[in-house]
Amino acid sequence: MKKSNKYKKIIIAIIATACVCAGVVTYAYVTTEVRTSQPPAVSFASQTATPASSLWVEPVLGGLLTKSINETSNIETFDLGTITVKALPMEIQEGLETLLTVSTEGTSIFQGTTEEYREFNFSQNGQYEVTLNVVSPKSTDISRGEFTYKFSFVLDVQPKILFSSDKALQGDILAVYVNNGFMTEHPIIDTDFGEPVFLPLSADEYIAYVPINYSKSIGKYAITVSLGEIKKTQSIIVTERNYSVQHMTVSNETTQATMNNPKGPDNWATRIKVLWNTYDEEKYWTDTFIQPCFARISTEFGLYRYTNNNPNPSRHTGIDIAANPDTPVQASNAGRVVRAEEIIYTGNTVVIEHGGSLKTYYYHMNSLDVKEGDMVERGQIIGKVGSTGYSTGAHLHFEVKMGSNSLSPWELFDGTSKIYFMGE
């Protein structure tokens, strides 16, 4: 009998302990707060989305239990519609655990973190589904969060061939933008204006700059671009630019030392003219071109110049800036120095290649601050104004060329040149 009472006491103690524990657990569960907040901001393909589902989880009694709040959205999948570009960036705040899955026709073609997704490229058109799972760690302010974002879209990327304009002034520069889409062929351009080349802007984007020489006859011309079996032709109307006239006197001493120097033609051919057939297959510049120095424009672009009463005028292929001696000369834009030396005709000379044969020329300087092969930035000092070579006084002769085509600098300076066209 005494033994039975002993067992009863043990059972009662166990039950009492269990009740106390249950009470403690119940109290802990009831009093534990699940702290929610705004879900992480997610942008996919430049569109902001809300999660299809959110789960907030808070540990109870050190993780023995968990308390959670589950929220679902009325929109299970965010429909992005039809997308016509290949680049579909995923943007989300840093420090979160992510798993992204891209599927098409029920087959997963990518699975990894959003960081790894940056290296992923879509390879064909079609219907796609994207699921993003995000985990945000528990903090002093909010509970642990688990979120699911779902997207669907049709990818329909087609090649684009876009022309900056259908008309141009003499001395203008036109641009042709090509987006390959999913094609692998390199675009080819055929024009009645020089020999432009396509420069890569990205893995599937190209740009070509088309020079309209300052003396190109007015009339109708054509630019044709081929991309695989796709061919597109744009008619271009060239209109007349107004050019002024200048009369100039140059001393016999200067003429004999430069233009009449028997070494001049060969020096010009091997040091300057040879550059007309060269180009770099990289676009170095990004910002608007700047005027290399500022002072009175003593000779305008393209004017007809009569020298020493010669009845046959020459043409001025750039602009003359009548700055004081030793005024700093800035690089008009970023590029590679392809010539930096004294030339018989042009004195101390710098030539900068900006990509695709687009070059700027700086003549008659007193001194040079760069050397051939240097990479220069827009606005970098490359020399100082002088009066070397075939010159009647301190000034900077500045000109823009593509190949042998002389081009107006003014539209480059004021930002209206079609060279700044990027396909939009």
VENHU-V186530 format. One record per residue. N is the residue number from 1. RES is the residue in one letter. SS is DSSP state (a for helix, b for strand, c for the rest). Layout:
BEGIN
n=N res=RES ss=SS
n=N res=RES ss=SS
END
This chain:
BEGIN
n=1 res=M ss=c
n=2 res=K ss=a
n=3 res=K ss=a
n=4 res=S ss=a
n=5 res=N ss=a
n=6 res=K ss=a
n=7 res=Y ss=a
n=8 res=K ss=a
n=9 res=K ss=a
n=10 res=I ss=a
n=11 res=I ss=a
n=12 res=I ss=a
n=13 res=A ss=a
n=14 res=I ss=a
n=15 res=I ss=a
n=16 res=A ss=a
n=17 res=T ss=a
n=18 res=A ss=a
n=19 res=C ss=a
n=20 res=V ss=a
n=21 res=C ss=a
n=22 res=A ss=a
n=23 res=G ss=a
n=24 res=V ss=a
n=25 res=V ss=a
n=26 res=T ss=a
n=27 res=Y ss=a
n=28 res=A ss=a
n=29 res=Y ss=a
n=30 res=V ss=a
n=31 res=T ss=a
n=32 res=T ss=c
n=33 res=E ss=c
n=34 res=V ss=c
n=35 res=R ss=c
n=36 res=T ss=c
n=37 res=S ss=c
n=38 res=Q ss=c
n=39 res=P ss=c
n=40 res=P ss=c
n=41 res=A ss=c
n=42 res=V ss=b
n=43 res=S ss=b
n=44 res=F ss=b
n=45 res=A ss=c
n=46 res=S ss=c
n=47 res=Q ss=b
n=48 res=T ss=b
n=49 res=A ss=b
n=50 res=T ss=c
n=51 res=P ss=c
n=52 res=A ss=c
n=53 res=S ss=b
n=54 res=S ss=b
n=55 res=L ss=b
n=56 res=W ss=b
n=57 res=V ss=b
n=58 res=E ss=b
n=59 res=P ss=b
n=60 res=V ss=b
n=61 res=L ss=a
n=62 res=G ss=a
n=63 res=G ss=a
n=64 res=L ss=c
n=65 res=L ss=b
n=66 res=T ss=b
n=67 res=K ss=b
n=68 res=S ss=b
n=69 res=I ss=b
n=70 res=N ss=b
n=71 res=E ss=b
n=72 res=T ss=b
n=73 res=S ss=c
n=74 res=N ss=c
n=75 res=I ss=c
n=76 res=E ss=c
n=77 res=T ss=c
n=78 res=F ss=b
n=79 res=D ss=b
n=80 res=L ss=b
n=81 res=G ss=b
n=82 res=T ss=b
n=83 res=I ss=b
n=84 res=T ss=c
n=85 res=V ss=c
n=86 res=K ss=c
n=87 res=A ss=c
n=88 res=L ss=c
n=89 res=P ss=c
n=90 res=M ss=b
n=91 res=E ss=b
n=92 res=I ss=b
n=93 res=Q ss=c
n=94 res=E ss=c
n=95 res=G ss=c
n=96 res=L ss=c
n=97 res=E ss=b
n=98 res=T ss=b
n=99 res=L ss=b
n=100 res=L ss=b
n=101 res=T ss=b
n=102 res=V ss=b
n=103 res=S ss=b
n=104 res=T ss=b
n=105 res=E ss=c
n=106 res=G ss=c
n=107 res=T ss=b
n=108 res=S ss=b
n=109 res=I ss=b
n=110 res=F ss=b
n=111 res=Q ss=b
n=112 res=G ss=b
n=113 res=T ss=c
n=114 res=T ss=a
n=115 res=E ss=a
n=116 res=E ss=a
n=117 res=Y ss=a
n=118 res=R ss=c
n=119 res=E ss=c
n=120 res=F ss=c
n=121 res=N ss=c
n=122 res=F ss=c
n=123 res=S ss=c
n=124 res=Q ss=c
n=125 res=N ss=c
n=126 res=G ss=b
n=127 res=Q ss=b
n=128 res=Y ss=b
n=129 res=E ss=b
n=130 res=V ss=b
n=131 res=T ss=b
n=132 res=L ss=b
n=133 res=N ss=b
n=134 res=V ss=b
n=135 res=V ss=b
n=136 res=S ss=b
n=137 res=P ss=c
n=138 res=K ss=c
n=139 res=S ss=c
n=140 res=T ss=c
n=141 res=D ss=c
n=142 res=I ss=c
n=143 res=S ss=c
n=144 res=R ss=b
n=145 res=G ss=b
n=146 res=E ss=b
n=147 res=F ss=b
n=148 res=T ss=b
n=149 res=Y ss=b
n=150 res=K ss=b
n=151 res=F ss=b
n=152 res=S ss=b
n=153 res=F ss=b
n=154 res=V ss=b
n=155 res=L ss=b
n=156 res=D ss=c
n=157 res=V ss=c
n=158 res=Q ss=c
n=159 res=P ss=c
n=160 res=K ss=b
n=161 res=I ss=b
n=162 res=L ss=b
n=163 res=F ss=b
n=164 res=S ss=c
n=165 res=S ss=c
n=166 res=D ss=c
n=167 res=K ss=b
n=168 res=A ss=b
n=169 res=L ss=b
n=170 res=Q ss=c
n=171 res=G ss=c
n=172 res=D ss=c
n=173 res=I ss=b
n=174 res=L ss=b
n=175 res=A ss=b
n=176 res=V ss=b
n=177 res=Y ss=b
n=178 res=V ss=b
n=179 res=N ss=b
n=180 res=N ss=c
n=181 res=G ss=c
n=182 res=F ss=c
n=183 res=M ss=c
n=184 res=T ss=c
n=185 res=E ss=c
n=186 res=H ss=c
n=187 res=P ss=c
n=188 res=I ss=b
n=189 res=I ss=b
n=190 res=D ss=b
n=191 res=T ss=b
n=192 res=D ss=c
n=193 res=F ss=c
n=194 res=G ss=c
n=195 res=E ss=c
n=196 res=P ss=c
n=197 res=V ss=c
n=198 res=F ss=b
n=199 res=L ss=b
n=200 res=P ss=b
n=201 res=L ss=c
n=202 res=S ss=c
n=203 res=A ss=c
n=204 res=D ss=c
n=205 res=E ss=b
n=206 res=Y ss=b
n=207 res=I ss=b
n=208 res=A ss=b
n=209 res=Y ss=b
n=210 res=V ss=b
n=211 res=P ss=b
n=212 res=I ss=c
n=213 res=N ss=c
n=214 res=Y ss=c
n=215 res=S ss=c
n=216 res=K ss=c
n=217 res=S ss=c
n=218 res=I ss=c
n=219 res=G ss=b
n=220 res=K ss=b
n=221 res=Y ss=b
n=222 res=A ss=b
n=223 res=I ss=b
n=224 res=T ss=b
n=225 res=V ss=b
n=226 res=S ss=b
n=227 res=L ss=b
n=228 res=G ss=c
n=229 res=E ss=c
n=230 res=I ss=b
n=231 res=K ss=b
n=232 res=K ss=b
n=233 res=T ss=b
n=234 res=Q ss=b
n=235 res=S ss=b
n=236 res=I ss=b
n=237 res=I ss=b
n=238 res=V ss=b
n=239 res=T ss=b
n=240 res=E ss=c
n=241 res=R ss=c
n=242 res=N ss=c
n=243 res=Y ss=c
n=244 res=S ss=c
n=245 res=V ss=b
n=246 res=Q ss=b
n=247 res=H ss=b
n=248 res=M ss=b
n=249 res=T ss=c
n=250 res=V ss=c
n=251 res=S ss=c
n=252 res=N ss=a
n=253 res=E ss=a
n=254 res=T ss=a
n=255 res=T ss=a
n=256 res=Q ss=a
n=257 res=A ss=a
n=258 res=T ss=c
n=259 res=M ss=c
n=260 res=N ss=c
n=261 res=N ss=c
n=262 res=P ss=c
n=263 res=K ss=c
n=264 res=G ss=a
n=265 res=P ss=a
n=266 res=D ss=a
n=267 res=N ss=a
n=268 res=W ss=a
n=269 res=A ss=a
n=270 res=T ss=a
n=271 res=R ss=a
n=272 res=I ss=c
n=273 res=K ss=a
n=274 res=V ss=a
n=275 res=L ss=a
n=276 res=W ss=a
n=277 res=N ss=a
n=278 res=T ss=c
n=279 res=Y ss=c
n=280 res=D ss=c
n=281 res=E ss=c
n=282 res=E ss=c
n=283 res=K ss=c
n=284 res=Y ss=c
n=285 res=W ss=c
n=286 res=T ss=c
n=287 res=D ss=c
n=288 res=T ss=c
n=289 res=F ss=c
n=290 res=I ss=c
n=291 res=Q ss=c
n=292 res=P ss=c
n=293 res=C ss=c
n=294 res=F ss=c
n=295 res=A ss=c
n=296 res=R ss=c
n=297 res=I ss=b
n=298 res=S ss=b
n=299 res=T ss=b
n=300 res=E ss=c
n=301 res=F ss=c
n=302 res=G ss=c
n=303 res=L ss=c
n=304 res=Y ss=b
n=305 res=R ss=b
n=306 res=Y ss=b
n=307 res=T ss=b
n=308 res=N ss=c
n=309 res=N ss=c
n=310 res=N ss=c
n=311 res=P ss=c
n=312 res=N ss=c
n=313 res=P ss=c
n=314 res=S ss=b
n=315 res=R ss=b
n=316 res=H ss=c
n=317 res=T ss=c
n=318 res=G ss=c
n=319 res=I ss=b
n=320 res=D ss=b
n=321 res=I ss=b
n=322 res=A ss=c
n=323 res=A ss=c
n=324 res=N ss=c
n=325 res=P ss=c
n=326 res=D ss=c
n=327 res=T ss=c
n=328 res=P ss=b
n=329 res=V ss=b
n=330 res=Q ss=b
n=331 res=A ss=c
n=332 res=S ss=c
n=333 res=N ss=c
n=334 res=A ss=c
n=335 res=G ss=b
n=336 res=R ss=b
n=337 res=V ss=b
n=338 res=V ss=b
n=339 res=R ss=b
n=340 res=A ss=b
n=341 res=E ss=b
n=342 res=E ss=b
n=343 res=I ss=b
n=344 res=I ss=c
n=345 res=Y ss=c
n=346 res=T ss=c
n=347 res=G ss=b
n=348 res=N ss=b
n=349 res=T ss=b
n=350 res=V ss=b
n=351 res=V ss=b
n=352 res=I ss=b
n=353 res=E ss=b
n=354 res=H ss=b
n=355 res=G ss=b
n=356 res=G ss=c
n=357 res=S ss=c
n=358 res=L ss=b
n=359 res=K ss=b
n=360 res=T ss=b
n=361 res=Y ss=b
n=362 res=Y ss=b
n=363 res=Y ss=b
n=364 res=H ss=b
n=365 res=M ss=b
n=366 res=N ss=c
n=367 res=S ss=b
n=368 res=L ss=b
n=369 res=D ss=c
n=370 res=V ss=c
n=371 res=K ss=c
n=372 res=E ss=c
n=373 res=G ss=c
n=374 res=D ss=c
n=375 res=M ss=b
n=376 res=V ss=b
n=377 res=E ss=c
n=378 res=R ss=c
n=379 res=G ss=c
n=380 res=Q ss=c
n=381 res=I ss=b
n=382 res=I ss=b
n=383 res=G ss=b
n=384 res=K ss=b
n=385 res=V ss=c
n=386 res=G ss=b
n=387 res=S ss=c
n=388 res=T ss=c
n=389 res=G ss=c
n=390 res=Y ss=c
n=391 res=S ss=c
n=392 res=T ss=c
n=393 res=G ss=c
n=394 res=A ss=c
n=395 res=H ss=b
n=396 res=L ss=b
n=397 res=H ss=b
n=398 res=F ss=b
n=399 res=E ss=b
n=400 res=V ss=b
n=401 res=K ss=b
n=402 res=M ss=b
n=403 res=G ss=c
n=404 res=S ss=c
n=405 res=N ss=b
n=406 res=S ss=b
n=407 res=L ss=b
n=408 res=S ss=c
n=409 res=P ss=c
n=410 res=W ss=a
n=411 res=E ss=a
n=412 res=L ss=a
n=413 res=F ss=a
n=414 res=D ss=a
n=415 res=G ss=c
n=416 res=T ss=c
n=417 res=S ss=c
n=418 res=K ss=a
n=419 res=I ss=a
n=420 res=Y ss=a
n=421 res=F ss=c
n=422 res=M ss=c
n=423 res=G ss=c
n=424 res=E ss=c
END
